[in-house]
Every structure is written in structure tokens, then in C-alpha cells.
Amino acid sequence: MGFITFIGRYLWTLFGNVWGILLVMTGGIDLYERFFDKKTRFPVWSRVAALVLIIFFAQAFAYKQLSENPPSMVSVPNDHCSMHSYVAPRASDLPSDVVRASQTIVICNKTYDVPYTLIVEFDSNISRAGLIEFPMGGMSEIHESFDDHTISAVIDAPIIRAYEPFIIFAYSANNKPPIAKTLTVKTASMTQHFDASTLYEPGTPQK
């Protein structure tokens, strides 16, 4: 793909200027004589000399333009899931064994088909695994468990859609809210690990 881009940029630079136009005109005169067997007013030696000079200047112009403005390459991003953790405000409707809560918003740049497993590691102990909420309605089949710093969920529905966020809730029994550190996504064909991004607390300006 990069080679094709370079060739296209080179041809455009070569022929899209006055030297390229002269080169095409000179070559056209020569082809006209060869195919129609008609002579023009310009002798052969002058056309050959002009063609060599025009090719020289056209090549020099093309290389100068390409060196100053190289063709840009389009890069395809790697698979990635970003996580942003938010400390939830204290609420009276939290379970009695919960002191602090957090929610982690996850956005992936690719689609993960079911079934898959999510494993979220937190920076402190969690006392309860919260819900995992997806933006699309319909049936959800989520088998969730937690152990110390980790929430694990085997999900049979729904799929993770590219660039559609979903939320993972977690609770702690002390004043330290559990903040997500890493996320692991396991499917039948691969396992991918992602690091957390940023922690935001209510009232804290987002950078």
C-alpha cells in the first residue's frame, strides 16, 4: 500500500507541473510522427535534446517536491480498550456493607463477539461486585464473581461493540474506592490485556 501511494504521488508530482506538461507534449509529437508517418517542423535532434532536458528538470522537480512533502502513511490503530475510573459520590441507597463505590467506563475500538470473559483488576480490595451495564437493550447473560482485587465476568450476551462504552461498577467496605488497574478480555481465539487510563473524582476538573 505504501509503495502504491508513493508511485501515485510521484506520478502526480512529475506530470502535474509545467515540466511534466512539456514532457507529455514532446512525447506526443514523437508518437504522432511514428503512428501517422507525418513529419513536423521540429528536427529529430532538437526534439531528442529537448526531451532529455525536460526529463532531467521534471525528475529534479519531482524529487525536490517529494523530499519536501513526503507522502503520508495511513496507520491502522492496534486493538485497544481504554478505561476511565470515576469515584461515585456517597449515596444513602448503597448496601449496608458498602462504604465507597466506583464506576469504570470502558470503550474498545473493536467488536468482541460472545462468549467472552472480562477480568478487571483493582488497586484495592472489593467487597461486592456491581453491575456491568451495556448501552444496548435486550437480554444480558452475565455470570459475575469477585475475589480480593478482581472482578471476573463470563458474558454470553451482549457483544462488545466498537466505540460503544459500557460501565463496570465496584464497591469497597472502606474509605478507599476500588479503582480499575487492568482489563483482560478473553475470547475463544485470543486474550488481550489493557491498562487503565485516568481516575476522575466528582468535582475534579478533567484534563
TIRO-2110 file (N, C-alpha, C; in Angstrom, 1 decimal):
// TIRO-2110
0.8, -1.2, 0.0, N, 1, A
0.0, 0.0, 0.0, CA, 1, A
0.9, 1.3, 0.0, C, 1, A
2.0, 1.2, 0.8, N, 2, A
2.8, 2.4, 0.8, CA, 2, A
3.5, 2.6, -0.5, C, 2, A
3.9, 1.5, -1.2, N, 3, A
4.6, 1.6, -2.5, CA, 3, A
3.6, 2.2, -3.5, C, 3, A
2.4, 1.8, -3.5, N, 4, A
1.4, 2.3, -4.4, CA, 4, A
1.1, 3.8, -4.2, C, 4, A
1.1, 4.2, -2.9, N, 5, A
0.9, 5.6, -2.5, CA, 5, A
2.1, 6.4, -3.0, C, 5, A
3.3, 5.9, -2.9, N, 6, A
4.5, 6.6, -3.3, CA, 6, A
4.5, 6.8, -4.8, C, 6, A
4.2, 5.7, -5.6, N, 7, A
4.1, 5.8, -7.0, CA, 7, A
3.1, 6.8, -7.5, C, 7, A
1.9, 6.8, -6.9, N, 8, A
0.8, 7.7, -7.3, CA, 8, A
1.3, 9.2, -7.0, C, 8, A
1.9, 9.4, -5.9, N, 9, A
2.3, 10.8, -5.5, CA, 9, A
3.4, 11.2, -6.5, C, 9, A
4.3, 10.3, -6.8, N, 10, A
5.4, 10.6, -7.7, CA, 10, A
4.9, 11.0, -9.1, C, 10, A
4.0, 10.2, -9.7, N, 11, A
3.4, 10.5, -11.0, CA, 11, A
2.7, 11.8, -11.0, C, 11, A
1.9, 12.1, -9.9, N, 12, A
1.2, 13.3, -9.9, CA, 12, A
2.2, 14.5, -9.8, C, 12, A
3.3, 14.3, -9.0, N, 13, A
4.3, 15.4, -8.9, CA, 13, A
5.0, 15.6, -10.2, C, 13, A
5.3, 14.5, -10.9, N, 14, A
6.0, 14.5, -12.2, CA, 14, A
5.3, 15.2, -13.3, C, 14, A
4.0, 14.8, -13.5, N, 15, A
3.2, 15.3, -14.6, CA, 15, A
2.3, 16.5, -14.3, C, 15, A
2.1, 16.8, -13.0, N, 16, A
1.2, 17.9, -12.6, CA, 16, A
1.9, 19.2, -12.5, C, 16, A
2.9, 19.5, -13.4, N, 17, A
3.6, 20.7, -13.4, CA, 17, A
4.0, 21.1, -14.8, C, 17, A
4.7, 22.2, -15.0, N, 18, A
5.0, 22.7, -16.4, CA, 18, A
6.0, 21.7, -17.1, C, 18, A
6.9, 21.2, -16.3, N, 19, A
7.9, 20.3, -16.9, CA, 19, A
7.2, 19.0, -17.4, C, 19, A
6.3, 18.5, -16.5, N, 20, A
5.6, 17.3, -16.9, CA, 20, A
4.7, 17.5, -18.2, C, 20, A
4.1, 18.7, -18.3, N, 21, A
3.3, 19.0, -19.4, CA, 21, A
4.1, 19.1, -20.7, C, 21, A
5.3, 19.7, -20.6, N, 22, A
6.2, 19.7, -21.8, CA, 22, A
6.7, 18.3, -22.1, C, 22, A
6.9, 17.5, -21.1, N, 23, A
7.4, 16.1, -21.4, CA, 23, A
6.3, 15.4, -22.1, C, 23, A
5.0, 15.5, -21.7, N, 24, A
3.9, 14.8, -22.4, CA, 24, A
3.8, 15.4, -23.9, C, 24, A
3.9, 16.7, -24.0, N, 25, A
3.8, 17.3, -25.4, CA, 25, A
4.9, 16.8, -26.3, C, 25, A
6.2, 16.7, -25.8, N, 26, A
7.3, 16.3, -26.6, CA, 26, A
7.1, 14.8, -27.0, C, 26, A
6.7, 14.0, -26.0, N, 27, A
6.4, 12.6, -26.3, CA, 27, A
5.3, 12.4, -27.3, C, 27, A
4.3, 13.3, -27.2, N, 28, A
3.1, 13.2, -28.1, CA, 28, A
3.5, 13.5, -29.5, C, 28, A
4.4, 14.5, -29.7, N, 29, A
4.8, 14.8, -31.1, CA, 29, A
5.5, 13.6, -31.7, C, 29, A
6.4, 13.0, -30.9, N, 30, A
7.1, 11.8, -31.4, CA, 30, A
6.2, 10.7, -31.8, C, 30, A
5.2, 10.4, -30.9, N, 31, A
4.2, 9.4, -31.2, CA, 31, A
3.4, 9.7, -32.4, C, 31, A
3.1, 11.0, -32.6, N, 32, A
2.3, 11.4, -33.8, CA, 32, A
3.0, 11.1, -35.1, C, 32, A
4.3, 11.4, -35.1, N, 33, A
5.1, 11.1, -36.3, CA, 33, A
5.2, 9.6, -36.6, C, 33, A
5.4, 8.8, -35.5, N, 34, A
5.5, 7.4, -35.7, CA, 34, A
4.3, 6.7, -36.2, C, 34, A
3.1, 7.1, -35.6, N, 35, A
1.9, 6.4, -35.9, CA, 35, A
1.2, 6.9, -37.2, C, 35, A
1.4, 8.2, -37.5, N, 36, A
0.8, 8.8, -38.7, CA, 36, A
1.8, 9.0, -39.8, C, 36, A
3.0, 8.7, -39.6, N, 37, A
4.1, 8.8, -40.6, CA, 37, A
4.1, 10.2, -41.2, C, 37, A
4.0, 11.2, -40.3, N, 38, A
4.0, 12.6, -40.8, CA, 38, A
5.1, 13.4, -40.0, C, 38, A
5.8, 14.2, -40.8, N, 39, A
6.9, 14.9, -40.2, CA, 39, A
6.5, 16.3, -39.7, C, 39, A
7.0, 16.7, -38.6, N, 40, A
6.7, 18.1, -38.1, CA, 40, A
7.9, 19.0, -38.4, C, 40, A
7.7, 20.2, -38.1, N, 41, A
8.7, 21.3, -38.4, CA, 41, A
10.0, 21.1, -37.5, C, 41, A
9.8, 20.3, -36.4, N, 42, A
10.9, 20.2, -35.4, CA, 42, A
11.8, 19.1, -35.8, C, 42, A
13.1, 19.3, -36.1, N, 43, A
14.0, 18.2, -36.4, CA, 43, A
14.2, 17.2, -35.2, C, 43, A
14.6, 16.0, -35.6, N, 44, A
14.7, 14.9, -34.6, CA, 44, A
15.7, 15.3, -33.5, C, 44, A
16.9, 15.8, -33.9, N, 45, A
17.9, 16.1, -32.9, CA, 45, A
17.4, 17.1, -31.8, C, 45, A
16.6, 18.1, -32.3, N, 46, A
16.2, 19.1, -31.3, CA, 46, A
15.1, 18.5, -30.4, C, 46, A
14.3, 17.7, -30.9, N, 47, A
13.3, 17.0, -30.0, CA, 47, A
14.0, 16.1, -29.0, C, 47, A
15.0, 15.4, -29.4, N, 48, A
15.7, 14.5, -28.5, CA, 48, A
16.4, 15.3, -27.4, C, 48, A
17.0, 16.4, -27.8, N, 49, A
17.7, 17.2, -26.8, CA, 49, A
16.7, 17.8, -25.9, C, 49, A
15.6, 18.3, -26.4, N, 50, A
14.6, 18.9, -25.6, CA, 50, A
14.0, 17.9, -24.6, C, 50, A
13.8, 16.6, -25.1, N, 51, A
13.2, 15.6, -24.3, CA, 51, A
14.1, 15.2, -23.1, C, 51, A
15.4, 15.1, -23.4, N, 52, A
16.4, 14.8, -22.3, CA, 52, A
16.4, 15.9, -21.3, C, 52, A
16.4, 17.2, -21.7, N, 53, A
16.4, 18.3, -20.8, CA, 53, A
15.2, 18.3, -20.0, C, 53, A
14.0, 18.1, -20.6, N, 54, A
12.8, 18.2, -19.9, CA, 54, A
12.7, 17.1, -18.9, C, 54, A
13.1, 15.8, -19.3, N, 55, A
13.1, 14.7, -18.3, CA, 55, A
14.0, 15.0, -17.1, C, 55, A
15.2, 15.6, -17.4, N, 56, A
16.1, 16.0, -16.3, CA, 56, A
15.4, 17.0, -15.3, C, 56, A
14.8, 18.0, -15.9, N, 57, A
14.2, 19.0, -15.0, CA, 57, A
13.0, 18.5, -14.3, C, 57, A
12.2, 17.6, -15.0, N, 58, A
11.0, 17.1, -14.4, CA, 58, A
11.3, 16.1, -13.3, C, 58, A
12.4, 15.3, -13.5, N, 59, A
12.8, 14.4, -12.4, CA, 59, A
13.3, 15.2, -11.2, C, 59, A
14.1, 16.2, -11.4, N, 60, A
14.7, 17.1, -10.4, CA, 60, A
13.5, 17.7, -9.6, C, 60, A
12.5, 18.2, -10.3, N, 61, A
11.4, 18.9, -9.7, CA, 61, A
10.6, 17.9, -8.8, C, 61, A
10.4, 16.7, -9.4, N, 62, A
9.6, 15.7, -8.7, CA, 62, A
10.3, 15.2, -7.4, C, 62, A
11.6, 15.0, -7.4, N, 63, A
12.3, 14.6, -6.2, CA, 63, A
12.4, 15.7, -5.2, C, 63, A
12.5, 16.9, -5.7, N, 64, A
12.5, 18.1, -4.7, CA, 64, A
11.2, 18.1, -4.0, C, 64, A
10.1, 18.0, -4.8, N, 65, A
8.7, 18.1, -4.1, CA, 65, A
8.5, 16.9, -3.2, C, 65, A
9.0, 15.7, -3.6, N, 66, A
8.8, 14.6, -2.7, CA, 66, A
9.6, 14.6, -1.4, C, 66, A
10.8, 15.2, -1.5, N, 67, A
11.7, 15.3, -0.4, CA, 67, A
11.1, 16.4, 0.6, C, 67, A
10.5, 17.4, 0.1, N, 68, A
9.9, 18.5, 0.9, CA, 68, A
8.5, 18.1, 1.5, C, 68, A
7.8, 17.3, 0.7, N, 69, A
6.4, 16.9, 1.1, CA, 69, A
6.3, 15.4, 0.9, C, 69, A
6.9, 14.6, 1.7, N, 70, A
6.7, 13.1, 1.5, CA, 70, A
5.3, 12.7, 1.7, C, 70, A
4.9, 11.6, 1.0, N, 71, A
3.5, 11.1, 1.1, CA, 71, A
3.3, 10.6, 2.5, C, 71, A
2.1, 10.9, 3.1, N, 72, A
1.8, 10.5, 4.4, CA, 72, A
1.2, 9.1, 4.4, C, 72, A
1.6, 8.3, 5.4, N, 73, A
1.2, 6.9, 5.5, CA, 73, A
0.0, 6.8, 6.5, C, 73, A
-1.0, 6.1, 6.1, N, 74, A
-2.2, 5.9, 7.0, CA, 74, A
-1.9, 4.7, 7.9, C, 74, A
-1.9, 4.9, 9.2, N, 75, A
-1.6, 3.8, 10.1, CA, 75, A
-3.0, 3.3, 10.7, C, 75, A
-3.1, 2.0, 10.8, N, 76, A
-4.2, 1.4, 11.4, CA, 76, A
-4.0, 1.2, 12.9, C, 76, A
-4.8, 1.7, 13.7, N, 77, A
-4.6, 1.5, 15.2, CA, 77, A
-4.7, 0.1, 15.6, C, 77, A
-3.9, -0.2, 16.6, N, 78, A
-4.0, -1.6, 17.2, CA, 78, A
-5.3, -1.7, 18.0, C, 78, A
-5.6, -3.0, 18.3, N, 79, A
-6.8, -3.2, 19.2, CA, 79, A
-6.5, -2.5, 20.5, C, 79, A
-7.5, -1.8, 21.0, N, 80, A
-7.3, -1.1, 22.3, CA, 80, A
-8.6, -0.9, 23.0, C, 80, A
-8.6, -1.1, 24.3, N, 81, A
-9.7, -0.7, 25.2, CA, 81, A
-9.2, 0.3, 26.2, C, 81, A
-9.8, 1.4, 26.3, N, 82, A
-9.4, 2.5, 27.2, CA, 82, A
-10.4, 2.4, 28.4, C, 82, A
-9.9, 2.7, 29.6, N, 83, A
-10.7, 2.7, 30.8, CA, 83, A
-10.5, 4.0, 31.6, C, 83, A
-11.6, 4.5, 32.1, N, 84, A
-11.6, 5.7, 32.9, CA, 84, A
-12.4, 5.4, 34.1, C, 84, A
-11.8, 5.5, 35.3, N, 85, A
-12.5, 5.2, 36.5, CA, 85, A
-13.0, 6.5, 37.2, C, 85, A
-14.2, 6.5, 37.7, N, 86, A
-14.8, 7.6, 38.4, CA, 86, A
-15.2, 7.2, 39.8, C, 86, A
-14.9, 8.0, 40.8, N, 87, A
-15.3, 7.7, 42.1, CA, 87, A
-16.8, 8.2, 42.3, C, 87, A
-17.6, 7.2, 42.6, N, 88, A
-19.0, 7.6, 42.8, CA, 88, A
-19.3, 8.3, 44.0, C, 88, A
-20.2, 9.3, 44.0, N, 89, A
-20.5, 10.1, 45.3, CA, 89, A
-21.1, 9.2, 46.3, C, 89, A
-21.0, 9.5, 47.5, N, 90, A
-21.6, 8.7, 48.6, CA, 90, A
-23.1, 8.8, 48.4, C, 90, A
-23.8, 7.7, 48.6, N, 91, A
-25.2, 7.7, 48.4, CA, 91, A
-25.9, 6.9, 49.5, C, 91, A
-27.0, 7.3, 50.0, N, 92, A
-27.7, 6.6, 51.1, CA, 92, A
-28.3, 5.3, 50.7, C, 92, A
-28.5, 5.1, 49.4, N, 93, A
-29.1, 3.8, 48.9, CA, 93, A
-28.1, 2.7, 48.7, C, 93, A
-26.8, 2.9, 49.0, N, 94, A
-25.9, 1.8, 48.9, CA, 94, A
-26.1, 0.7, 49.9, C, 94, A
-25.7, -0.5, 49.6, N, 95, A
-25.9, -1.6, 50.6, CA, 95, A
-25.2, -1.3, 51.9, C, 95, A
-25.6, -1.9, 53.0, N, 96, A
-25.0, -1.6, 54.3, CA, 96, A
-23.5, -1.9, 54.4, C, 96, A
-23.0, -2.9, 53.6, N, 97, A
-21.6, -3.3, 53.7, CA, 97, A
-20.7, -2.5, 52.8, C, 97, A
-21.3, -1.5, 52.1, N, 98, A
-20.6, -0.7, 51.1, CA, 98, A
-20.3, 0.7, 51.7, C, 98, A
-19.0, 1.1, 51.7, N, 99, A
-18.7, 2.5, 52.1, CA, 99, A
-18.4, 3.4, 50.9, C, 99, A
-17.6, 2.9, 49.9, N, 100, A
-17.3, 3.7, 48.7, CA, 100, A
-17.6, 2.8, 47.5, C, 100, A
-17.8, 3.5, 46.4, N, 101, A
-18.1, 2.9, 45.1, CA, 101, A
-17.4, 3.6, 44.0, C, 101, A
-17.2, 2.9, 42.9, N, 102, A
-16.6, 3.4, 41.7, CA, 102, A
-17.2, 2.8, 40.5, C, 102, A
-17.1, 3.5, 39.4, N, 103, A
-17.6, 3.0, 38.1, CA, 103, A
-16.5, 3.3, 37.1, C, 103, A
-16.3, 2.3, 36.3, N, 104, A
-15.2, 2.3, 35.3, CA, 104, A
-15.9, 2.2, 33.9, C, 104, A
-15.6, 3.3, 33.1, N, 105, A
-16.2, 3.3, 31.8, CA, 105, A
-15.1, 2.8, 30.8, C, 105, A
-15.6, 1.8, 30.0, N, 106, A
-14.7, 1.1, 29.1, CA, 106, A
-15.1, 1.3, 27.7, C, 106, A
-14.2, 1.7, 26.8, N, 107, A
-14.5, 1.9, 25.3, CA, 107, A
-13.4, 1.1, 24.6, C, 107, A
-13.9, 0.2, 23.7, N, 108, A
-13.0, -0.6, 22.9, CA, 108, A
-13.1, -0.2, 21.4, C, 108, A
-12.0, -0.3, 20.7, N, 109, A
-12.1, 0.1, 19.3, CA, 109, A
-12.3, -1.0, 18.3, C, 109, A
-12.7, -2.2, 18.9, N, 110, A
-13.1, -3.3, 18.0, CA, 110, A
-14.3, -4.0, 18.7, C, 110, A
-14.9, -4.9, 17.9, N, 111, A
-16.1, -5.7, 18.4, CA, 111, A
-15.6, -7.0, 18.9, C, 111, A
-16.1, -7.4, 20.1, N, 112, A
-15.8, -8.7, 20.6, CA, 112, A
-17.1, -9.5, 20.7, C, 112, A
-17.1, -10.6, 20.0, N, 113, A
-18.3, -11.5, 19.9, CA, 113, A
-18.4, -12.4, 21.1, C, 113, A
-19.6, -12.8, 21.4, N, 114, A
-19.8, -13.7, 22.6, CA, 114, A
-19.4, -15.1, 22.2, C, 114, A
-19.1, -16.0, 23.1, N, 115, A
-18.9, -15.6, 24.6, CA, 115, A
-17.5, -15.0, 24.8, C, 115, A
-17.4, -14.2, 25.8, N, 116, A
-16.1, -13.7, 26.2, CA, 116, A
-16.1, -13.5, 27.7, C, 116, A
-14.9, -13.3, 28.2, N, 117, A
-14.7, -13.1, 29.7, CA, 117, A
-14.0, -11.8, 29.9, C, 117, A
-14.5, -11.0, 30.9, N, 118, A
-13.9, -9.8, 31.3, CA, 118, A
-13.2, -10.0, 32.7, C, 118, A
-12.0, -9.7, 32.8, N, 119, A
-11.3, -9.7, 34.1, CA, 119, A
-10.8, -8.4, 34.5, C, 119, A
-11.3, -7.7, 35.5, N, 120, A
-10.8, -6.4, 35.9, CA, 120, A
-10.1, -6.5, 37.2, C, 120, A
-8.9, -6.0, 37.2, N, 121, A
-8.1, -5.9, 38.4, CA, 121, A
-8.1, -4.5, 39.0, C, 121, A
-8.4, -4.4, 40.3, N, 122, A
-8.5, -3.1, 41.0, CA, 122, A
-7.3, -2.9, 41.9, C, 122, A
-7.1, -1.7, 42.4, N, 123, A
-5.9, -1.4, 43.2, CA, 123, A
-6.2, -1.6, 44.7, C, 123, A
-7.4, -2.0, 45.1, N, 124, A
-7.7, -2.3, 46.5, CA, 124, A
-8.7, -3.4, 46.5, C, 124, A
-9.0, -3.9, 47.7, N, 125, A
-9.9, -5.0, 47.9, CA, 125, A
-11.4, -4.5, 47.6, C, 125, A
-12.1, -5.3, 47.0, N, 126, A
-13.5, -5.0, 46.8, CA, 126, A
-14.4, -5.9, 47.6, C, 126, A
-15.5, -5.3, 48.1, N, 127, A
-16.4, -6.1, 49.0, CA, 127, A
-17.6, -6.6, 48.2, C, 127, A
-17.8, -6.1, 47.1, N, 128, A
-19.0, -6.5, 46.3, CA, 128, A
-18.8, -6.2, 44.8, C, 128, A
-19.2, -7.1, 44.0, N, 129, A
-19.1, -6.8, 42.5, CA, 129, A
-20.5, -6.1, 42.1, C, 129, A
-20.3, -5.0, 41.4, N, 130, A
-21.5, -4.3, 41.0, CA, 130, A
-22.0, -4.8, 39.6, C, 130, A
-22.9, -4.1, 39.0, N, 131, A
-23.4, -4.4, 37.7, CA, 131, A
-22.4, -4.1, 36.6, C, 131, A
-22.6, -4.7, 35.5, N, 132, A
-21.9, -4.4, 34.3, CA, 132, A
-23.0, -4.0, 33.3, C, 132, A
-23.0, -2.7, 33.0, N, 133, A
-24.1, -2.2, 32.1, CA, 133, A
-23.6, -1.9, 30.7, C, 133, A
-24.4, -2.3, 29.8, N, 134, A
-24.2, -2.1, 28.3, CA, 134, A
-25.2, -1.1, 27.8, C, 134, A
-24.8, -0.3, 26.8, N, 135, A
-25.8, 0.7, 26.3, CA, 135, A
-27.0, 0.1, 25.5, C, 135, A
-26.8, -1.0, 24.9, N, 136, A
-27.9, -1.6, 24.2, CA, 136, A
-28.9, -2.4, 25.1, C, 136, A
-30.2, -2.3, 24.7, N, 137, A
-31.1, -3.0, 25.5, CA, 137, A
-31.1, -4.5, 25.1, C, 137, A
-32.1, -5.2, 25.6, N, 138, A
-32.2, -6.6, 25.3, CA, 138, A
-31.7, -7.5, 26.4, C, 138, A
-31.5, -8.8, 26.1, N, 139, A
-31.2, -9.8, 27.1, CA, 139, A
-29.7, -9.7, 27.4, C, 139, A
-29.4, -9.9, 28.7, N, 140, A
-28.0, -9.9, 29.1, CA, 140, A
-27.8, -11.2, 29.9, C, 140, A
-26.7, -11.9, 29.6, N, 141, A
-26.3, -13.1, 30.3, CA, 141, A
-24.9, -13.0, 30.8, C, 141, A
-24.8, -12.6, 32.1, N, 142, A
-23.5, -12.2, 32.7, CA, 142, A
-23.4, -13.1, 34.0, C, 142, A
-22.3, -13.8, 34.1, N, 143, A
-22.0, -14.6, 35.2, CA, 143, A
-20.8, -14.0, 35.9, C, 143, A
-21.1, -13.3, 37.0, N, 144, A
-20.1, -12.4, 37.6, CA, 144, A
-19.6, -13.0, 39.0, C, 144, A
-18.3, -12.8, 39.3, N, 145, A
-17.8, -13.2, 40.6, CA, 145, A
-16.6, -12.2, 40.9, C, 145, A
-16.2, -12.2, 42.2, N, 146, A
-15.1, -11.4, 42.6, CA, 146, A
-14.3, -12.1, 43.6, C, 146, A
-13.0, -11.6, 43.7, N, 147, A
-12.1, -12.2, 44.7, CA, 147, A
-11.0, -11.2, 45.0, C, 147, A
-11.0, -10.7, 46.2, N, 148, A
-10.0, -9.7, 46.6, CA, 148, A
-10.0, -8.5, 45.7, C, 148, A
-9.0, -8.4, 44.8, N, 149, A
-8.9, -7.2, 43.9, CA, 149, A
-9.5, -7.4, 42.5, C, 149, A
-10.2, -8.5, 42.3, N, 150, A
-10.5, -8.8, 40.9, CA, 150, A
-12.0, -9.1, 40.8, C, 150, A
-12.6, -8.6, 39.7, N, 151, A
-13.9, -9.0, 39.2, CA, 151, A
-13.8, -9.7, 37.9, C, 151, A
-14.5, -10.9, 37.9, N, 152, A
-14.5, -11.7, 36.7, CA, 152, A
-15.9, -11.9, 36.2, C, 152, A
-16.1, -11.8, 34.9, N, 153, A
-17.5, -12.0, 34.4, CA, 153, A
-17.4, -12.7, 33.1, C, 153, A
-18.1, -13.9, 33.0, N, 154, A
-18.3, -14.6, 31.8, CA, 154, A
-19.6, -14.1, 31.1, C, 154, A
-19.5, -13.6, 29.9, N, 155, A
-20.6, -12.9, 29.3, CA, 155, A
-21.0, -13.6, 28.0, C, 155, A
-22.3, -14.1, 28.0, N, 156, A
-22.9, -14.7, 26.9, CA, 156, A
-23.7, -13.8, 26.0, C, 156, A
-24.0, -12.6, 26.6, N, 157, A
-24.8, -11.6, 25.9, CA, 157, A
-24.7, -10.3, 26.7, C, 157, A
-24.6, -9.2, 26.1, N, 158, A
-24.5, -8.9, 24.7, CA, 158, A
-23.0, -8.8, 24.3, C, 158, A
-22.8, -8.6, 23.0, N, 159, A
-21.4, -8.4, 22.5, CA, 159, A
-20.9, -7.0, 22.9, C, 159, A
-19.6, -6.9, 22.8, N, 160, A
-18.9, -5.6, 23.0, CA, 160, A
-18.8, -5.0, 21.6, C, 160, A
-19.5, -3.9, 21.4, N, 161, A
-19.5, -3.2, 20.1, CA, 161, A
-18.4, -2.1, 20.1, C, 161, A
-17.8, -2.0, 18.9, N, 162, A
-16.7, -1.0, 18.8, CA, 162, A
-17.2, 0.4, 19.1, C, 162, A
-16.5, 1.1, 20.0, N, 163, A
-16.7, 2.5, 20.3, CA, 163, A
-18.1, 2.8, 21.0, C, 163, A
-18.6, 1.7, 21.6, N, 164, A
-19.8, 1.9, 22.4, CA, 164, A
-19.4, 1.6, 23.9, C, 164, A
-19.5, 2.6, 24.7, N, 165, A
-19.0, 2.4, 26.1, CA, 165, A
-19.9, 1.5, 26.9, C, 165, A
-19.3, 0.8, 27.9, N, 166, A
-20.0, 0.0, 28.9, CA, 166, A
-19.4, 0.3, 30.2, C, 166, A
-20.1, 0.1, 31.3, N, 167, A
-19.7, 0.5, 32.7, CA, 167, A
-19.6, -0.7, 33.6, C, 167, A
-18.5, -0.7, 34.4, N, 168, A
-18.3, -1.7, 35.4, CA, 168, A
-18.3, -1.0, 36.8, C, 168, A
-19.3, -1.5, 37.6, N, 169, A
-19.4, -0.9, 39.0, CA, 169, A
-18.7, -1.8, 40.0, C, 169, A
-18.0, -1.2, 41.0, N, 170, A
-17.4, -2.0, 42.0, CA, 170, A
-17.5, -1.2, 43.4, C, 170, A
-17.5, -2.0, 44.5, N, 171, A
-17.8, -1.4, 45.8, CA, 171, A
-16.7, -1.9, 46.8, C, 171, A
-16.4, -1.0, 47.8, N, 172, A
-15.5, -1.4, 48.8, CA, 172, A
-16.1, -1.2, 50.2, C, 172, A
-15.5, -1.9, 51.2, N, 173, A
-16.0, -1.8, 52.6, CA, 173, A
-15.3, -0.8, 53.4, C, 173, A
-14.4, 0.0, 52.7, N, 174, A
-13.6, 1.0, 53.5, CA, 174, A
-13.7, 2.3, 52.7, C, 174, A
-12.9, 3.3, 53.1, N, 175, A
-12.9, 4.6, 52.5, CA, 175, A
-12.2, 4.7, 51.2, C, 175, A
-11.5, 3.7, 50.8, N, 176, A
-10.7, 3.7, 49.6, CA, 176, A
-11.6, 3.1, 48.4, C, 176, A
-12.0, 3.9, 47.5, N, 177, A
-12.8, 3.3, 46.4, CA, 177, A
-11.9, 2.4, 45.5, C, 177, A
-12.5, 1.3, 45.0, N, 178, A
-11.7, 0.4, 44.1, CA, 178, A
-11.5, 1.0, 42.7, C, 178, A
-10.3, 1.2, 42.3, N, 179, A
-10.0, 1.9, 41.0, CA, 179, A
-9.4, 0.8, 40.1, C, 179, A
-10.0, 0.7, 38.9, N, 180, A
-9.5, -0.3, 37.9, CA, 180, A
-8.1, -0.1, 37.5, C, 180, A
-7.3, -1.1, 37.5, N, 181, A
-5.9, -1.0, 37.0, CA, 181, A
-5.7, -1.6, 35.7, C, 181, A
-6.2, -2.8, 35.5, N, 182, A
-6.0, -3.5, 34.2, CA, 182, A
-7.4, -4.2, 33.8, C, 182, A
-7.5, -4.4, 32.5, N, 183, A
-8.6, -5.1, 32.0, CA, 183, A
-8.1, -6.2, 31.1, C, 183, A
-8.7, -7.4, 31.2, N, 184, A
-8.3, -8.6, 30.3, CA, 184, A
-9.6, -9.0, 29.6, C, 184, A
-9.5, -9.1, 28.3, N, 185, A
-10.6, -9.6, 27.5, CA, 185, A
-10.2, -11.0, 26.9, C, 185, A
-11.0, -12.0, 27.3, N, 186, A
-10.7, -13.4, 26.7, CA, 186, A
-11.8, -13.8, 25.8, C, 186, A
-11.4, -14.2, 24.6, N, 187, A
-12.4, -14.8, 23.7, CA, 187, A
-11.9, -16.2, 23.4, C, 187, A
-12.6, -16.9, 22.5, N, 188, A
-12.2, -18.3, 22.1, CA, 188, A
-10.9, -18.3, 21.4, C, 188, A
-10.5, -17.2, 20.8, N, 189, A
-9.3, -17.2, 19.9, CA, 189, A
-8.2, -16.3, 20.4, C, 189, A
-8.4, -15.5, 21.5, N, 190, A
-7.3, -14.6, 21.9, CA, 190, A
-7.6, -14.1, 23.3, C, 190, A
-6.5, -13.6, 23.9, N, 191, A
-6.5, -12.9, 25.2, CA, 191, A
-5.8, -11.6, 25.1, C, 191, A
-6.4, -10.5, 25.5, N, 192, A
-5.8, -9.2, 25.4, CA, 192, A
-5.8, -8.5, 26.7, C, 192, A
-4.7, -7.8, 27.1, N, 193, A
-4.6, -7.1, 28.3, CA, 193, A
-4.5, -5.6, 28.0, C, 193, A
-5.2, -4.8, 28.9, N, 194, A
-5.2, -3.3, 28.7, CA, 194, A
-5.0, -2.7, 30.1, C, 194, A
-4.3, -1.5, 30.1, N, 195, A
-4.0, -0.8, 31.3, CA, 195, A
-5.1, 0.3, 31.4, C, 195, A
-5.3, 0.7, 32.7, N, 196, A
-6.3, 1.8, 32.9, CA, 196, A
-5.7, 3.1, 32.5, C, 196, A
-6.6, 4.1, 32.3, N, 197, A
-6.3, 5.4, 31.8, CA, 197, A
-6.2, 6.4, 33.0, C, 197, A
-7.3, 6.9, 33.5, N, 198, A
-7.3, 8.0, 34.4, CA, 198, A
-8.4, 7.8, 35.4, C, 198, A
-8.1, 8.4, 36.6, N, 199, A
-9.1, 8.4, 37.7, CA, 199, A
-9.7, 9.8, 37.8, C, 199, A
-11.0, 9.9, 37.8, N, 200, A
-11.7, 11.2, 38.0, CA, 200, A
-12.6, 11.1, 39.2, C, 200, A
-12.5, 12.1, 40.1, N, 201, A
-13.4, 12.2, 41.2, CA, 201, A
-14.4, 13.3, 41.0, C, 201, A
-15.6, 13.2, 41.6, N, 202, A
-16.6, 14.3, 41.4, CA, 202, A
-16.0, 15.6, 41.8, C, 202, A
-16.2, 16.6, 41.0, N, 203, A
-15.7, 18.0, 41.3, CA, 203, A
-14.3, 18.2, 40.8, C, 203, A
-13.6, 17.2, 40.3, N, 204, A
-12.2, 17.3, 39.9, CA, 204, A
-12.2, 17.7, 38.4, C, 204, A
-11.6, 18.7, 37.9, N, 205, A
-11.5, 19.1, 36.5, CA, 205, A
-10.9, 17.9, 35.7, C, 205, A
-11.5, 17.6, 34.6, N, 206, A
-10.9, 16.6, 33.7, CA, 206, A
-9.9, 17.2, 32.8, C, 206, A
-8.7, 16.5, 32.7, N, 207, A
-7.7, 17.0, 31.8, CA, 207, A
-7.8, 16.4, 30.4, C, 207, A
END
